[in-house]
Structure formats: C-alpha cells, structure tokens
C-alpha cells in the first residue's frame, strides 16, 4: 500500500492532486492512477472513493492499494528476436521488416509484443497492472531498427516521460527520391520547410489522419499534432543525383512522420507506396541494375539506426546503433556501383 498526504494548494480534483503528490518512485502515471481510482483501489481519509473528480484538501490522506499484476490477454509466441540490450527494467530490440509492434484487429498474432511475452516470461513485473511489455514508441511494420520496451512500471513511466519531452535520441536512415538541396528555391519555398546550420533541413508541420484514407497521415498547418523532423543528406546517387541517403532525426514521434514529411518536402522514400515513393528514374542518371534495384525494393527504405536515452532506473546514458539491414545494404551497393 502507498500512502500519500496531499500538500499545499492542491488541484481541486482527486486524480490531479494524486498525480501531483504521489511519490515519483511509485511510478504511477495519471492514467494508471485514474484506473486505480475507478477500480476502488484508492481510499480518501479511510473511505474508498471511485470518483476521479472528488474534491480533496490539504492534509487529506490517500491510501493506494496496487493490485498484483494480472496475466496479459495477449498470448506469448516463440518468435526469434534480435536482442541488443536487456536488464531487469527494459529491453532494446532490433526489429526486422514485416513485424508489427503491437497486436491489432488485423494482426492479432506474430507481433513484437507476442514475441517479448515469450522471451521475458516471468521477468515482467507488470506495466499498467498487467504482465506485459510496455511499448513507449513504435516503428512501422516495414521499417527496421531499434526499439526500447519497458519491463516494469518504473521503466515505462521514465521512458514515456523522455519520449514526451523529446529528450530521447532517434536517428533514421532513409533512401529518398531526388537530392534534397538546402539551396533549392523550391525546397526553401515549401511551407513548413526551413534550413538550419550544417545543411540541415527542418520540416515543421501538424500531422493528422487523412480525411478520406484513415490509414494515412496528412500534413496540416491548423489542427492535428505538432511534428518536427530534421534531415541531412549523407550521400547522393546518380549523375545528376537521382536518389540520396538521408539521416532523419525525430524531435517528435508521430505516426509515419518521416515518410509524410519527406514526401511533403518532395523527396518521398524509395519503396513507399503509401506516400508516393515510386517514380520513374532517368536511364541517364542511373544504371539499369540500379534502377531495377529501386523498382524492386519491396518496402519503404527506412531504418531506425540510432537510439539513445537515459536509463529510467540508473540514470546512465545508453546509446545503441544498428547496422544497415541486408536489403537496404544491397540497394545501396547497387546505387554506389
């Protein structure tokens, strides 16, 4: 049981006051606290209260009973995983192309979460009251690369706070159409695009679900969610350059953010059928083999290459790098040849 004494000038609502005053080492998010209140696990001055909007005053004592984590409704599956790092609090995985992160109506099995439930077994102490891995960020099914997943409430709470504050380091490698040029008047004239020192292209927009295609995201400048991507060209391919290898760094982490932002800037990702990443390439710019490699690339050419964050339990700075996956490596080899 956790006892909390409400401090001075508390917010008027129980859930907000509790969220403010609960000890940080309890690792209870506001969402988790709201669920505990609704489940009758919180007592106000000795009386159980289930109304999150109940009034509280300075000096009130709240007792929180945190139930033992229940078994997850998601089934464990013996799916091989590429584990980059693991300890009692978290696990870092290098995800392959084709794997969905979390079960959904269209993909109830075969996901990263199913695989982690099998791999972690009894080492999961519980996230949000359930014995399950805590997903704090996701990458698309056909994007490869690094993901960190929490094994405990403490880790989930700490990691989520870093991703929300945009303090985690996330860098992706993408092969895009065209050669993004910071001196290009068209690019500079694209709304939401600006140039920063070091030839860095900053793309700042709002993102929201597309009005007619709910599977897509759309760029907006009113409404939606704030999104910022920074892109820097690492290498160009072709004469004149028809494609480029770009490093994209996320300030925010919205659904499909890099894919949407690069398409908005006029440089869609190779292989990205959703956002128009298939274009006719000039025979003068690239060899037949290179053009065939691009045309046959089966997914968006995007890889989560770098992931860095502060360990939520120890405070240690962790940073991981993932090498280019084999399929993107073959693509780049053809382009360089």
CORJO-V972252 format. One record per residue. SS is DSSP state (A for helix, B for strand, O for the rest). D_CENTER is the distance of its C-alpha to the mean C-alpha in Angstrom with 2 decimals. Layout:
ss:SS d_center:D_CENTER
ss:SS d_center:D_CENTER
This chain:
ss:O d_center:32.95
ss:B d_center:31.49
ss:B d_center:33.87
ss:B d_center:32.87
ss:B d_center:35.45
ss:O d_center:34.53
ss:O d_center:35.06
ss:O d_center:36.67
ss:O d_center:35.92
ss:O d_center:33.35
ss:O d_center:31.33
ss:O d_center:33.47
ss:B d_center:31.14
ss:A d_center:30.83
ss:A d_center:27.07
ss:A d_center:26.48
ss:A d_center:29.22
ss:A d_center:27.99
ss:A d_center:24.43
ss:A d_center:26.09
ss:A d_center:28.59
ss:O d_center:27.11
ss:O d_center:26.94
ss:A d_center:23.65
ss:A d_center:24.32
ss:A d_center:24.39
ss:O d_center:20.57
ss:O d_center:20.96
ss:O d_center:18.55
ss:A d_center:20.31
ss:A d_center:19.07
ss:A d_center:20.46
ss:A d_center:23.61
ss:A d_center:24.18
ss:A d_center:24.11
ss:A d_center:26.53
ss:A d_center:28.80
ss:A d_center:28.94
ss:O d_center:29.75
ss:O d_center:32.67
ss:O d_center:31.36
ss:B d_center:32.20
ss:B d_center:35.78
ss:B d_center:37.02
ss:O d_center:40.21
ss:O d_center:40.83
ss:B d_center:40.27
ss:B d_center:37.28
ss:O d_center:35.37
ss:O d_center:32.93
ss:O d_center:32.60
ss:O d_center:29.52
ss:O d_center:31.58
ss:O d_center:34.53
ss:B d_center:36.09
ss:O d_center:36.11
ss:O d_center:38.27
ss:O d_center:38.44
ss:O d_center:39.64
ss:O d_center:38.48
ss:B d_center:37.40
ss:B d_center:34.49
ss:B d_center:34.25
ss:B d_center:31.02
ss:O d_center:31.35
ss:O d_center:28.14
ss:O d_center:28.81
ss:O d_center:28.23
ss:O d_center:24.98
ss:B d_center:25.77
ss:B d_center:25.04
ss:O d_center:22.03
ss:O d_center:23.02
ss:O d_center:20.76
ss:O d_center:22.89
ss:O d_center:22.38
ss:O d_center:22.87
ss:O d_center:24.07
ss:O d_center:21.57
ss:O d_center:21.53
ss:O d_center:18.52
ss:O d_center:18.14
ss:B d_center:17.73
ss:B d_center:17.21
ss:B d_center:17.72
ss:B d_center:18.62
ss:O d_center:20.51
ss:O d_center:21.45
ss:O d_center:18.33
ss:B d_center:15.33
ss:B d_center:14.69
ss:B d_center:12.89
ss:B d_center:13.01
ss:B d_center:13.49
ss:B d_center:12.63
ss:O d_center:15.35
ss:O d_center:15.56
ss:O d_center:16.51
ss:O d_center:14.65
ss:O d_center:12.72
ss:O d_center:10.26
ss:O d_center:12.00
ss:O d_center:15.57
ss:B d_center:16.48
ss:O d_center:20.00
ss:O d_center:20.03
ss:B d_center:18.63
ss:O d_center:19.91
ss:O d_center:20.29
ss:O d_center:19.31
ss:O d_center:15.63
ss:A d_center:13.73
ss:A d_center:14.43
ss:A d_center:18.07
ss:A d_center:18.30
ss:A d_center:17.01
ss:A d_center:19.49
ss:A d_center:22.21
ss:A d_center:21.35
ss:A d_center:20.97
ss:A d_center:23.84
ss:A d_center:25.51
ss:A d_center:23.40
ss:O d_center:20.94
ss:O d_center:22.47
ss:B d_center:20.62
ss:B d_center:17.58
ss:O d_center:18.60
ss:O d_center:22.03
ss:B d_center:21.16
ss:B d_center:21.14
ss:O d_center:17.72
ss:O d_center:14.62
ss:B d_center:12.16
ss:B d_center:8.61
ss:O d_center:6.59
ss:O d_center:2.92
ss:O d_center:3.82
ss:O d_center:5.80
ss:O d_center:9.03
ss:O d_center:12.17
ss:O d_center:13.99
ss:O d_center:11.58
ss:B d_center:12.39
ss:B d_center:11.33
ss:B d_center:9.88
ss:B d_center:7.79
ss:B d_center:9.11
ss:B d_center:10.41
ss:B d_center:13.01
ss:O d_center:16.57
ss:B d_center:18.12
ss:A d_center:17.96
ss:A d_center:18.54
ss:A d_center:15.56
ss:A d_center:13.25
ss:A d_center:14.85
ss:A d_center:14.71
ss:A d_center:11.14
ss:A d_center:10.05
ss:A d_center:12.66
ss:A d_center:11.46
ss:A d_center:7.99
ss:A d_center:10.22
ss:O d_center:12.78
ss:O d_center:10.77
ss:O d_center:12.65
ss:O d_center:10.25
ss:B d_center:11.07
ss:B d_center:8.94
ss:B d_center:11.40
ss:B d_center:11.72
ss:B d_center:15.13
ss:B d_center:16.29
ss:B d_center:19.82
ss:B d_center:20.86
ss:B d_center:24.13
ss:O d_center:26.50
ss:O d_center:26.54
ss:O d_center:24.73
ss:O d_center:27.53
ss:O d_center:27.31
ss:O d_center:30.98
ss:O d_center:30.72
ss:A d_center:32.12
ss:A d_center:30.26
ss:A d_center:26.85
ss:A d_center:27.95
ss:O d_center:29.27
ss:O d_center:26.10
ss:O d_center:25.04
ss:O d_center:21.96
ss:B d_center:22.41
ss:B d_center:23.89
ss:B d_center:24.72
ss:B d_center:24.18
ss:O d_center:26.26
ss:O d_center:25.78
ss:O d_center:25.46
ss:B d_center:21.87
ss:B d_center:20.99
ss:B d_center:19.04
ss:B d_center:17.82
ss:B d_center:17.61
ss:B d_center:17.67
ss:B d_center:16.71
ss:B d_center:14.77
ss:B d_center:15.84
ss:B d_center:16.79
ss:O d_center:19.67
ss:O d_center:23.01
ss:O d_center:24.49
ss:O d_center:21.77
ss:O d_center:19.29
ss:O d_center:17.17
ss:O d_center:16.56
ss:B d_center:15.16
ss:B d_center:17.81
ss:B d_center:18.40
ss:B d_center:20.34
ss:O d_center:22.06
ss:O d_center:23.00
ss:O d_center:20.92
ss:O d_center:17.33
ss:B d_center:14.40
ss:B d_center:14.60
ss:B d_center:12.59
ss:B d_center:13.48
ss:B d_center:13.24
ss:B d_center:15.77
ss:B d_center:17.36
ss:B d_center:20.25
ss:B d_center:22.50
ss:B d_center:23.21
ss:B d_center:25.74
ss:B d_center:27.63
ss:B d_center:29.32
ss:O d_center:32.59
ss:O d_center:35.62
ss:O d_center:34.85
ss:O d_center:31.09
ss:O d_center:29.63
ss:B d_center:26.18
ss:B d_center:24.05
ss:B d_center:21.48
ss:B d_center:19.03
ss:B d_center:16.57
ss:B d_center:13.75
ss:B d_center:12.14
ss:B d_center:9.46
ss:O d_center:10.92
ss:O d_center:8.75
ss:O d_center:5.41
ss:O d_center:7.28
ss:O d_center:7.94
ss:O d_center:9.75
ss:A d_center:9.88
ss:A d_center:11.40
ss:A d_center:13.56
ss:A d_center:14.89
ss:A d_center:15.54
ss:A d_center:17.32
ss:A d_center:19.33
ss:A d_center:20.25
ss:O d_center:21.54
ss:O d_center:23.60
ss:O d_center:21.90
ss:O d_center:20.04
ss:B d_center:18.54
ss:O d_center:21.07
ss:O d_center:20.91
ss:O d_center:18.71
ss:O d_center:21.09
ss:O d_center:19.09
ss:O d_center:19.14
ss:O d_center:22.44
ss:O d_center:21.82
ss:O d_center:25.23
ss:O d_center:28.14
ss:O d_center:31.63
ss:O d_center:32.05
ss:O d_center:35.34
ss:O d_center:37.59
ss:O d_center:38.82
ss:O d_center:35.47
ss:O d_center:34.33
ss:O d_center:36.20
ss:A d_center:36.52
ss:A d_center:34.53
ss:A d_center:31.62
ss:A d_center:31.67
ss:A d_center:31.83
ss:A d_center:28.84
ss:A d_center:26.77
ss:A d_center:28.22
ss:O d_center:27.54
ss:O d_center:23.94
ss:O d_center:22.42
ss:O d_center:18.75
ss:O d_center:16.67
ss:O d_center:17.25
ss:B d_center:13.76
ss:B d_center:12.76
ss:B d_center:10.07
ss:B d_center:13.10
ss:B d_center:12.56
ss:B d_center:10.60
ss:B d_center:12.52
ss:B d_center:12.79
ss:B d_center:15.78
ss:O d_center:16.74
ss:O d_center:16.84
ss:O d_center:20.29
ss:O d_center:22.09
ss:O d_center:20.76
ss:O d_center:20.77
ss:B d_center:18.62
ss:B d_center:16.79
ss:B d_center:15.79
ss:B d_center:15.31
ss:B d_center:16.04
ss:O d_center:16.00
ss:O d_center:18.93
ss:O d_center:18.94
ss:O d_center:19.16
ss:A d_center:22.67
ss:A d_center:22.43
ss:A d_center:21.04
ss:A d_center:23.60
ss:A d_center:26.36
ss:A d_center:25.39
ss:A d_center:25.50
ss:A d_center:28.77
ss:A d_center:30.36
ss:A d_center:29.35
ss:A d_center:30.77
ss:O d_center:33.88
